[in-house]
């Protein structure tokens, strides 16, 4: 069973209600979203707009496999200038 550490930043942390958590059993980014959001539609909407970094590498594929003991960073969209 895959276990990963998840760190949330900015609005993603606010929507989740914490800056970090551990998730077991999610094998892909899509599975991670499902595990985190469950029936919480507000959180799901936020996560659907976020970028996911798997061990520091940007993941654009929802079916990207998650590594055992990996670190997933969840960043909401942001604007800079």
DSSP file (Angstrom, degrees, kcal/mol; ACC not computed):
  #  RESIDUE AA STRUCTURE BP1 BP2  ACC     N-H-->O    O-->H-N    N-H-->O    O-->H-N    TCO  KAPPA ALPHA  PHI   PSI    X-CA   Y-CA   Z-CA
    1    1 A X              0   0    0      0, 0.0     2,-0.2     0, 0.0    25,-0.1   0.000 360.0 360.0 360.0 127.9    0.0    0.0    0.0
    2    2 A X        -     0   0    0     66,-0.1    23,-3.1    22,-0.1    24,-0.5  -0.502 360.0-169.2 -74.3 134.8    1.4    3.4   -1.1
    3    3 A X  E     +A   24   0A   0     21,-0.2    66,-2.6    -2,-0.2    67,-0.5  -0.996   9.7 175.9-125.1 129.0    2.0    6.0    1.7
    4    4 A X  E     -Ab  23  70A   0     19,-2.5    19,-2.5    -2,-0.4     2,-0.4  -0.937  28.6-127.6-131.7 154.7    2.8    9.6    0.8
    5    5 A X  E     -Ab  22  71A   0     65,-2.8    67,-3.3    -2,-0.3     2,-0.5  -0.861  26.8-158.8 -96.7 134.9    3.4   12.8    2.7
    6    6 A X  E     -Ab  21  72A   0     15,-3.1    15,-2.0    -2,-0.4     2,-0.4  -0.964   7.3-167.5-120.9 129.6    1.3   15.7    1.3
    7    7 A X  E     -Ab  20  73A   0     65,-2.9    67,-2.9    -2,-0.5     2,-0.4  -0.963   8.5-156.0-115.8 133.3    2.0   19.4    1.9
    8    8 A X  E     - b   0  74A   0     11,-2.7     2,-0.3    -2,-0.4    67,-0.2  -0.846   6.7-159.6-108.8 143.4   -0.5   22.1    1.1
    9    9 A X  E >>  - b   0  75A   0     65,-1.8     3,-1.8    -2,-0.4     4,-0.6  -0.926  47.9 -34.4-124.5 148.3    0.3   25.7    0.3
   10   10 A X  H >> S+     0   0    0     -2,-0.3     4,-1.9     1,-0.3     3,-0.6  -0.115 129.3   5.1  49.7-126.9   -1.8   28.9    0.3
   11   11 A X  H 3> S+     0   0    0      1,-0.2     4,-2.5     2,-0.2    -1,-0.3   0.761 129.3  60.2 -61.9 -27.1   -5.4   28.5   -0.6
   12   12 A X  H <> S+     0   0    0     -3,-1.8     4,-2.2     2,-0.2    -1,-0.2   0.905 106.3  47.2 -67.1 -40.0   -5.0   24.7   -0.8
   13   13 A X  H <X>S+     0   0    0     -3,-0.6     4,-2.6    -4,-0.6     5,-1.0   0.902 112.1  50.7 -65.6 -40.8   -4.0   24.6    2.9
   14   14 A X  H  <5S+     0   0    0     -4,-1.9    -2,-0.2     2,-0.2    -1,-0.2   0.926 112.2  46.0 -62.6 -44.9   -6.9   26.8    3.8
   15   15 A X  H  <5S+     0   0    0     -4,-2.5    -1,-0.2     1,-0.2    -2,-0.2   0.871 117.5  43.5 -67.0 -37.0   -9.4   24.6    1.9
   16   16 A X  H  <5S-     0   0    0     -4,-2.2    -2,-0.2     2,-0.2    -1,-0.2   0.817 105.1-129.3 -78.4 -30.7   -7.9   21.4    3.5
   17   17 A X  T  <5S+     0   0    0     -4,-2.6     2,-0.3     1,-0.2    -3,-0.2   0.586  78.8  54.7  92.5  11.1   -7.7   22.9    6.9
   18   18 A X  S   <S-     0   0    0     -5,-1.0    -1,-0.2    -6,-0.2    -2,-0.2  -0.969  73.4-129.3-163.6 164.1   -4.0   21.9    7.5
   19   19 A X  S    S+     0   0    0     -2,-0.3   -11,-2.7     1,-0.2     2,-0.3   0.616  89.1  25.0 -97.3 -13.9   -0.6   22.3    5.8
   20   20 A X  E     +A    7   0A   0    -13,-0.2     2,-0.3    -7,-0.1   -13,-0.2  -0.992  57.7 160.3-148.4 153.9    0.4   18.7    5.9
   21   21 A X  E     -A    6   0A   0    -15,-2.0   -15,-3.1    -2,-0.3     2,-0.4  -0.970  31.4-121.7-159.9 167.9   -1.1   15.2    6.0
   22   22 A X  E     -A    5   0A   0     -2,-0.3     2,-0.4   -17,-0.2   -17,-0.2  -0.941  24.6-164.5-113.7 140.2   -0.2   11.5    5.3
   23   23 A X  E     -A    4   0A   0    -19,-2.5   -19,-2.5    -2,-0.4     2,-0.4  -0.992   2.1-166.2-128.6 133.4   -2.2    9.5    2.8
   24   24 A X  E     +A    3   0A   0     -2,-0.4   -21,-0.2   -21,-0.2     3,-0.1  -0.932  67.4  23.1-116.0 141.8   -2.2    5.7    2.5
   25   25 A X  S    S+     0   0    0    -23,-3.1     2,-0.6    -2,-0.4   -22,-0.1   0.367  78.5 123.1  93.6  -4.3   -3.6    3.8   -0.4
   26   26 A X        +     0   0    0    -24,-0.5    -1,-0.2     1,-0.1    -3,-0.1  -0.825  31.5 178.4 -92.1 119.5   -3.6    6.4   -3.2
   27   27 A X        +     0   0    0     -2,-0.6    39,-2.6    -3,-0.1     2,-0.3   0.619  63.9  28.8 -96.4 -14.8   -1.5    5.0   -6.1
   28   28 A X  B  > S-E   65   0B   0     37,-0.3     4,-2.1     1,-0.1    37,-0.2  -0.860  86.2-102.8-137.2 170.0   -2.0    8.0   -8.5
   29   29 A X  H  > S+     0   0    0     35,-1.1     4,-2.4    33,-0.3    34,-0.2   0.910 124.0  52.2 -61.1 -41.8   -2.5   11.7   -8.4
   30   30 A X  H  > S+     0   0    0     32,-3.0     4,-2.1     1,-0.2    -1,-0.2   0.910 109.5  48.8 -61.0 -41.9   -6.2   11.1   -9.3
   31   31 A X  H  > S+     0   0    0     31,-0.3     4,-2.5     1,-0.2    -1,-0.2   0.855 108.9  53.7 -65.3 -34.8   -6.4    8.6   -6.4
   32   32 A X  H  X S+     0   0    0     -4,-2.1     4,-2.6     2,-0.2     5,-0.2   0.923 107.5  50.2 -64.8 -44.9   -4.8   11.1   -4.1
   33   33 A X  H  X S+     0   0    0     -4,-2.4     4,-2.8     1,-0.2     5,-0.4   0.925 112.0  48.6 -58.6 -45.0   -7.4   13.8   -5.0
   34   34 A X  H  X S+     0   0    0     -4,-2.1     4,-2.2     1,-0.2    -2,-0.2   0.914 112.1  48.4 -62.2 -44.0  -10.2   11.3   -4.3
   35   35 A X  H  < S+     0   0    0     -4,-2.5    -1,-0.2     1,-0.2    -2,-0.2   0.890 116.8  42.5 -64.3 -39.8   -8.7   10.3   -1.0
   36   36 A X  H  < S+     0   0    0     -4,-2.6    -2,-0.2    -5,-0.1    -1,-0.2   0.912 123.2  33.9 -74.3 -43.6   -8.2   13.9    0.1
   37   37 A X  H >< S+     0   0    0     -4,-2.8     3,-2.9    -5,-0.2     7,-0.2   0.869  73.4 160.6 -85.7 -38.3  -11.5   15.3   -1.1
   38   38 A X  T 3< S-     0   0    0     -4,-2.2    -1,-0.2    -5,-0.4    -2,-0.1  -0.325  81.8 -18.3  51.8-124.0  -13.9   12.4   -0.6
   39   39 A X  T 3  S+     0   0    0     -2,-0.0     2,-1.3     1,-0.0    -1,-0.3   0.356 106.7 113.7 -94.0   4.4  -17.4   14.0   -0.5
   40   40 A X    <>  -     0   0    0     -3,-2.9     4,-2.3     1,-0.2     5,-0.2  -0.640  43.6-175.9 -81.1  95.8  -16.2   17.5    0.2
   41   41 A X  H  > S+     0   0    0     -2,-1.3     4,-2.3     1,-0.2    -1,-0.2   0.841  79.4  55.3 -64.2 -35.3  -17.1   19.3   -3.1
   42   42 A X  H  > S+     0   0    0      2,-0.2     4,-1.9     1,-0.2    -1,-0.2   0.941 110.9  44.3 -63.9 -46.4  -15.5   22.6   -2.1
   43   43 A X  H  > S+     0   0    0      1,-0.2     4,-3.0     2,-0.2     5,-0.2   0.902 111.3  54.4 -64.6 -40.4  -12.2   20.9   -1.5
   44   44 A X  H  X S+     0   0    0     -4,-2.3     4,-2.4     1,-0.2    -1,-0.2   0.903 106.5  51.9 -60.1 -41.2  -12.5   18.9   -4.7
   45   45 A X  H  X S+     0   0    0     -4,-2.3     4,-0.6     2,-0.2    -1,-0.2   0.910 112.1  46.0 -62.8 -41.1  -13.1   22.1   -6.6
   46   46 A X  H >X S+     0   0    0     -4,-1.9     3,-1.4     1,-0.2     4,-0.5   0.953 113.5  48.2 -65.2 -48.9   -9.9   23.6   -5.1
   47   47 A X  H >< S+     0   0    0     -4,-3.0     3,-1.0     1,-0.3    -2,-0.2   0.844 103.3  62.0 -62.5 -33.8   -7.8   20.5   -5.7
   48   48 A X  H 3< S+     0   0    0     -4,-2.4    -1,-0.3     1,-0.2    -2,-0.2   0.721 108.2  44.4 -64.0 -19.9   -9.1   20.3   -9.4
   49   49 A X  H << S+     0   0    0     -3,-1.4    -1,-0.2    -4,-0.6    -2,-0.2   0.491  98.1  99.2-100.0  -5.8   -7.4   23.7  -10.0
   50   50 A X    <<  -     0   0    0     -3,-1.0     2,-0.4    -4,-0.5    26,-0.2  -0.332  68.3-126.9 -83.7 161.0   -4.1   22.9   -8.1
   51   51 A X  E     -C   75   0A   0     24,-3.3    24,-2.6    -2,-0.1     2,-0.5  -0.848  22.3-148.0-100.6 144.7   -0.8   21.8   -9.4
   52   52 A X  E     -CD  74  59A   0      7,-0.7     7,-3.1    -2,-0.4     2,-0.5  -0.956   7.6-163.7-118.5 130.9    0.8   18.7   -8.0
   53   53 A X  E     -CD  73  58A   0     20,-2.4    20,-2.4    -2,-0.5     2,-0.7  -0.966   6.8-157.4-114.9 121.0    4.5   18.2   -7.6
   54   54 A X  E >  S-CD  72  57A   0      3,-2.8     3,-1.7    -2,-0.5    18,-0.2  -0.876  79.6 -23.8-102.7 111.9    5.6   14.6   -7.0
   55   55 A X  T 3  S-     0   0    0     16,-3.3    -1,-0.2    -2,-0.7    17,-0.1   0.891 130.3 -48.2  49.6  43.8    9.0   14.5   -5.2
   56   56 A X  T 3  S+     0   0    0     15,-0.4     2,-0.5    -3,-0.2    -1,-0.3   0.382 116.4 113.0  85.1  -3.3    9.7   18.0   -6.7
   57   57 A X  E <  S-D   54   0A   0     -3,-1.7    -3,-2.8     1,-0.0    -1,-0.2  -0.900  71.6-117.6-108.0 126.0    8.7   17.2  -10.2
   58   58 A X  E     -D   53   0A   0     -2,-0.5     2,-0.6    -5,-0.2    -5,-0.2  -0.368  27.4-151.7 -60.9 129.9    5.6   18.8  -11.7
   59   59 A X  E     +D   52   0A   0     -7,-3.1    -7,-0.7     1,-0.1    -1,-0.1  -0.924  25.5 169.4-108.4 119.8    3.0   16.2  -12.6
   60   60 A X        +     0   0    0     -2,-0.6     2,-0.5    -9,-0.1    -1,-0.1   0.518  60.9  81.2-100.9  -8.7    0.6   17.1  -15.4
   61   61 A X    >   -     0   0    0      1,-0.1     3,-1.6     2,-0.0   -32,-0.3  -0.871  63.5-156.2-103.6 123.1   -0.9   13.5  -15.6
   62   62 A X  T 3  S+     0   0    0     -2,-0.5   -32,-3.0     1,-0.3   -31,-0.3   0.743  96.5  56.7 -66.7 -21.9   -3.6   12.5  -13.1
   63   63 A X  T 3  S+     0   0    0    -34,-0.2    -1,-0.3   -35,-0.2     2,-0.2   0.279  74.7 132.7 -93.5  12.0   -2.6    8.9  -13.6
   64   64 A X    <   -     0   0    0     -3,-1.6   -35,-1.1     1,-0.1   -34,-0.1  -0.459  62.9-116.5 -62.4 127.3    1.0    9.5  -12.7
   65   65 A X  B     -E   28   0B   0     -2,-0.2     2,-0.4   -37,-0.2   -37,-0.3  -0.388  23.0-131.1 -66.0 142.8    2.0    6.7  -10.2
   66   66 A X        -     0   0    0    -39,-2.6     2,-0.2    -2,-0.1    -1,-0.1  -0.811  20.5-125.1 -95.2 134.7    2.9    7.9   -6.7
   67   67 A X    >   -     0   0    0     -2,-0.4     3,-1.9     1,-0.1     2,-0.1  -0.501  32.2 -96.3 -78.4 146.9    6.1    6.6   -5.2
   68   68 A X  T 3  S+     0   0    0      1,-0.3   -64,-0.2    -2,-0.2    -1,-0.1  -0.402 111.9   7.1 -58.1 133.7    6.1    4.8   -1.8
   69   69 A X  T 3  S+     0   0    0    -66,-2.6    -1,-0.3     1,-0.2   -65,-0.2   0.753  99.7 155.8  59.9  27.5    7.1    7.4    0.9
   70   70 A X  E <   -b    4   0A   0     -3,-1.9   -65,-2.8   -67,-0.5     2,-0.5  -0.277  42.7-124.6 -77.6 168.1    7.0   10.2   -1.7
   71   71 A X  E     -b    5   0A   0    -67,-0.2   -16,-3.3   -65,-0.0     2,-0.5  -0.973  22.1-166.0-116.3 124.9    6.3   13.8   -1.0
   72   72 A X  E     -bC   6  54A   0    -67,-3.3   -65,-2.9    -2,-0.5     2,-0.5  -0.950   3.2-160.0-114.4 124.4    3.5   15.5   -2.8
   73   73 A X  E     -bC   7  53A   0    -20,-2.4   -20,-2.4    -2,-0.5     2,-0.6  -0.900   4.5-157.5-104.6 132.1    3.2   19.3   -2.9
   74   74 A X  E     +bC   8  52A   0    -67,-2.9   -65,-1.8    -2,-0.5     2,-0.5  -0.937  14.7 178.4-114.4 113.7   -0.2   20.8   -3.6
   75   75 A X  E     -bC   9  51A   0    -24,-2.6   -24,-3.3    -2,-0.6   -65,-0.1  -0.960  19.2-141.2-120.7 126.7   -0.1   24.4   -5.0
   76   76 A X        -     0   0    0    -67,-0.5   -26,-0.1    -2,-0.5   -29,-0.1  -0.333  43.8 -78.7 -74.3 165.6   -3.1   26.4   -6.0
   77   77 A X        +     0   0    0    -28,-0.2     2,-0.3    -2,-0.0   -66,-0.2  -0.353  58.7 178.5 -61.9 145.6   -3.0   28.7   -9.0
   78   78 A X        -     0   0    0     -3,-0.1     2,-0.4     2,-0.0    -3,-0.0  -0.979  23.0-137.2-147.6 159.1   -1.2   32.0   -8.3
   79   79 A X        -     0   0    0     -2,-0.3     2,-0.3     2,-0.0    -2,-0.0  -0.933  20.2-170.7-118.9 142.1   -0.2   35.1  -10.1
   80   80 A X              0   0    0     -2,-0.4    -2,-0.0     1,-0.1     0, 0.0  -0.753 360.0 360.0-124.2 173.1    3.1   36.8   -9.7
   81   81 A X              0   0    0     -2,-0.3    -1,-0.1     0, 0.0    -2,-0.0   0.367 360.0 360.0 176.4 360.0    4.5   40.1  -10.9
